[in-house]
Amino acid sequence: MNGRSAFLLAGLTAALLGTALAGGTDTARQQEGFLDVNGARIHYVSVGQGTPMLLLHGYPLSGELFARNRAALAAAGYRVITIDHRGYGQSTAPAGDPGSLQTYAKDALAVLDQLGVPRAIVGGMSMGGPIAFEMYRQAPQRFIGLILMGTVANPASLVEQSLWKGMAQKAVTFGPQSLAPELLKDMLTGETRLNRPADAAFLTNIIKQASVAANVAGAQVLATRPDALPTLKTITVPTLILEGLEDTVYPTEFSLKMQQNIPGSTLVIIPGAAHAAIFEKAAAANRAIITWAKNLR
């Protein structure tokens, strides 16, 4: 971890624990609805006013992964937009196009278009990272900044490819809900699963909402994602990398490699958090994002 990363973790002061992080709903204007995008019907939530911040969820979750982030970030002066990728959460997809890396990226850009957002800070968690990289390849001019949360730039190894193919097969055979036990052991630390069962139940309910077709499509995206390391060297916008110290899906070594390849990027490692650090340790994640993004307008 570099000096700047240590500063972000150690220098989170009491001032940031005040109104900006409380996420008071009196100052946050919320919109929610559906947009017809590229043949799909995409559910979105927009909270707050100010610099747009689009947050992309991972597999096989929904925009509700960011339920603990929206209000706090909105209170700090951002318009926080979350979407459910096609087939996940409340979004639906046509049978002929359940999803692909290119389609997820085009969907997200089209949502920004329909909401009248020319540029945004774009954040991607897990599968949302490769989607954000694809968005950057397609339209780098749309980015104010980039947030990478528990994600990876490397292509999937042979072992990881087998894992995602197994997830897809299990969803087809036993239904989307069958994936929850497989995934929660990596999304949340053992301590959280033991002492905060409501957190596990919340994520389980999100996982259950995904369609079988979306589970298969998302698993295919993760198994076949391209090598994004060449893309990292082209990123010129400010970039924050958030990593849970106990992430076993994409451990800290992957985040360190991204930091080394994205010029000027900042790495924050969150103790006591696993793969879903943005949810499990939301207050720490919110502080890190607000500290990093305060000058991005």
N, C-alpha and C positions, 0 to 999 in steps of 0.2 A: 504494500500500500504506500502511495507517495505522500508527501507532506500535506498536500492539499486535501487528500482524502481523509487523513487523520484529523485535519482541522475541521472538516465538515462534520465528522462524528463527535469530536470532543467539544466543538464550539457551539453546540446547540443551546442557546441561552434561554433564560426564563422569558425573555421578550417574545420569542417565537412560540411560547406555550400559551400565549394570550389569545386575543380575538381571532387572529389570522388562522390559528390552528383549530380553534373551537368549531369553526364552520357554521356560524349562526345562520339559520335559514332566513332571517329577516332581510339579509342583504343579497341572498342568492336567488336570482330569477331562474326558475326551472321550466324547461319545455320538454315534452316527451311525445313521441309519435312514431309514425312509420313513413318510410320513403320508398318509392318504387325505383329501384336501381338495377340496371343491367339484367332485367328479367326477374330479379329477386325482390322481396319485400323486407327492408332492413329497419329494425327497431333501433331507435336512438334516444338518448337522454342528453340534454344540454343544460348545464347548471352554471349560473353566474354570468358576469359581463367582464370584458377585458380581453387580454391576449388569449387567442384560442389555443386550447390544448386537447388534442385528440388522443385518447388512450385505447389501445387495441388489446383485447384479452387473448389468453392462450387456450390451449386444447385441454378438454372439451368444455370450456366454460362459457361465460357471457359477459356483457358489460357490467353486470352486477358484481363482478370481481372487484370493481372500483367503488363499491358502495361506501366504503370508509374514507375515500379520497376526494370525492367530488366536492362536498361542501367546504372542506378545509381549504382546498386549492382555490375554489371559487371565492372564498372570503379573503384570500390573499391577492385577488385581482385577476383571476383567470376565468375564461369561459371554458369549462370542462365538458368535452363531448365524448360520450362513450357509445359504442355501437355493439350490437350482437352480429357477429359474422353470419352470413347466410347459413341457415340450418341450425343455428345455435340460439339459445334463449328464446326470444319471441320472434326472431326473424325466420323467414321461410325462403326456400329456394326451388326453382323449377327442377323437375326430375332430370332433365337433360344436362343440368349444370349445377351439381351439388356443391362445387367449390374447387378452387385450385389456387396456387400462390398468386398467379397473375390476376385471377378474378377477385380474390380477397382485396388485393391492392387497388384494383380499379373500383371496387365497391366503395372503399374508404375514401378515395379521391372524389368519387361522384357524390358521396354524402357531403363532403366539404363544399362541393359546387352548389348543391341544392340548398345548403344552409347559408350560402353567401360568404364563405370563408376562403379568401384567396391564399392565405398562408397560416401555418399553425406550428406549434411545438407538437411533434408526433412521438408518442410513447408506445412501445410494444413489449408485452410480457410473454415470455416463452415463445409460442408460435407467432405471437404478435411481432416478435423481433424480425424474423425472416420476411414477414409482410411489410414491416416498416422499411427494410432494406430494399424490397422490390418497389415500394412506393418511391423511394429515393432514386432508384435507377430510372423509373418512369418519369418522375417530375421533381427533381431536386429543388427547383425554384419555389416549391410549395412549402418548404421547411424553414421555420424560424430556429428550431432546435430539435434535438433528438434525445429521447430517453429510452434506454435499453434495460429491461427488468428481467432478471433471471433467464437470460436468453443466450444465444450462441451464434457465431458466424461460420463455424466449421460445418462442412457437410456431415451427414449422419454416418457413423461407422457401420460396419456390417452387423455388429451386435445391436446397435440402436435401431437399425433398419428392421431387424427381426422383432424387436420390442414393439415398434409401432404397427407392424403388420399383425402381430398377435393381438394388440388392442383392437384393431379393426375387426378381426375375426371374432373376438369375444363379444363386441357390440352387436355383430350380425347374429351370433348364435344365442346370446343371453340377454340382449338389450342394453341400451346405454347405461342404465343404472348399475350394471355389473362392473363398470369401469371404476366406480368410486373407490372401492377398497384398494384397487391396484394403484390409484393415483394419490389418494390422500396421505399415504405413508411417506410420500415424497414432497407433497405440497406443504404439509405442516410438520413441525417438529413433534417428537414423541411427547414432550412436555405439554405442548398445546393440545394435542389430541387427548391427553389424559385429563388435563385440568380445565380445558375450555371446549367441552363437547359441542357446544352450540356453534363454534366455528366450523367444525367438521360437518355438522348437519347442514349449515348454510351452503358450503361448497358442494356437498352431496346433492342437495336440491337443484343447484345449478347444473351439475353434470347430468342429472336425469332429464333435463329439458332438451338436450341435444337430440336431433334425429339420428337414426342409424346411418343414413346417407352422409350426414355431416361428419359423424364419427369416422367413417371410412375415408372421406375426402380429406379431413384434417390429418389423419394418420398418414395418408399418402404424401401430403405436403411435407410433413416432418421427416418422413423416411427418404424422400427424394429431393430435399431442399438443396439448392446449388451452393457451392462454396462462395461465401460472401466476403472472404478475406480481401479479394481485390477491390470490392466495393468500399470497404472500410477506409482504404487509402484515399478515396475520392471524396470523403465526407468533409465538408468545410464548415458546417454549422456547429455551434456549441453542442457538446454531447455529454450526457450524464449516464453512467452505468451503475445501476443499483443491483446489488447481489446479496442474497441471504448467506450468511456464513455457513449454514448447515444445508445448503442446497446440494442435493445428491443427484439431481437430474443434469444440471449444467454447473458443475462446481466452480470455485473461484478461479481456477486456472484458465477457464474459458474467458472469464471477464477480464482477467489480467491481459490475456492475449488481445482482446478487443481494445483495451486501453492503449496498449503498445502500438496498435495499428491505426488508431483514429487520432490524428494530430490534435493536441490540446484537450483531450477528453478527460473527464473527472470520474474517478471510481469511488463509490461509497459502499462499504461492506457493512451489512446490518447484522449485529450479533443476535443470536436466539431466534433466527428466522431460517426457514427452509425455502423451497422453490417459490411458494406464493408469498414472498416477503412483503409485497405491496399490500396484501390483505392481512397477513398474520401480525406484522409490526407496522400497521398503517401510520401511526403517529410518527414513528421514526422516518418512514418513507416520505411522509408529507413534509417534515422538516427539511429533509435533504433536498427534495424537489424545490421547495420554496427558496431555500438558501441559494441553490444553484441558478434558479430561473429568475431571480429578482431583477436582473438587468436585461432580460430578454423581452423586449416590447415591440 
